[in-house]
Amino acid sequence: MTRVKSSSGRSFALTVAAIAVFVVVAVIGVSALRGAGASSDEDGRQIETIPVAATPVRYEDQTRIQAYFPGLITARRQSALGFPAGGQIAEIQVDVGDRVEMGQPLARLDTRALNAQLQAARADIRVAQAQSDLADVTLSRQQSLVERGHVSGQSLDEAQASYDAAAARIQSAQAVRDTLDVQIELATLTAPFAGVITDRNFDEGASVGAGAPVLTLVESAALELRVGLPSDDASRLSVGEVYDVELNSGERLSVTLRAITQVIETRERTVSAVFDVPASAPVSSGSVARLVLDHTLSERGFWASAGALSEGRRGMWTIYALAPSGDYFVLEPLPVEILHSEGDRVYLRGAVEDGQHVLTAGVHRVAPGQPVRPVSEG
């Protein structure tokens, strides 16, 4: 009886131990499964990628670029018009913005005093003419009397002198008349060329001094573009050739090179080039334009979209490169230097390898080290 009991107790103990081991194994298994699931979820979050537009880098030893040189479009002729002699303005026939033709009257001075002086000068001419006629008759009589021996040669000389003085008085009076005619003519201000009135400094009744600018006239039919160029660039231009310029509106037009000064200006260290602007061009005097010249940039670099750049440290620029990381890529910011910018693209050099993919846009929505996948190549 005692042995039977001992055997049953041992069996019960073994059963309990087996159950305990099973429970422990089950707990460990469940924990392992939970850990594996969590690890799997964590790995899934690490490799979650976003699509980005990328393009491979292609280095060039040199490239063709377009250089822009700003200039000002101005009228070929511009005059501040005034009267050569002072006086009171009697009439101004134009206003700011009026278009005028060459020779058109613009303003007039009060010429009543001049007209009175002209009348006096004409009267002096008539008096001098009458005196000359009398001196002529007297001279003829004296010549006849001298020939007959009735008077001495002295009388003839006096008559000749009187005649010469009368002729001189005629010339003097005529010179005064001609001077007054010119003064009256100049009292009317006329347009020296066709153009537009851009300024009016006086009104009727105002007294102006000699040469004081009354009106400003700007030629509208002939415009020119003046551009300051480095001497090397200016030396490559040819007079008579046609070049492109870009307006502020983005529109381009063709201009013809008329002259190059060939003198380097002291302050700007540039050479002035003057271009003729077509009369049909949709521009006005005072507009800004940029001369477009093709250049060869002898610098090794690569082209990229301007939208691919982001501001780096200390004024430097960075570009995001796609660095391989297993089955995906991570973004790596690399420093670059801008060699040339042209519209929406830039020519760069920096720590980017040839053939390496870089972001083309969307730098505002990514961060360094972020997992990405390229979806397009340009």
Secondary structure by P-SEA (a helix, b strand, c coil): caaaaaaaaaaaaaaaaaaaaaaaaaaaaaaaaaaaaaaaaaaaaaabbbbbbbbbbbbbcbbbbbbbbbbbbbbcccccccccbbbbbccccccccccccccccccccccaaaaaaaaaaaaaaaaaaaaaaaaaaaaaaaaaaaaaccccaaaaaaaaaaaaaaaaaaaaaaaaaaaaaaaaaacbbbbcccccccccccccccccccccccbbbbbccbbbbbbbbcaaaaaaccccccccccccccbbbbbbbccccccccccccbbbbbbbbbccccccccbbbbbbbbbbccccbbbbbccccccccccbbbbbbbbbcccbbbbbbbbbbbccccccbbbbcccccccbbbbccccccccccbbbbbcccc
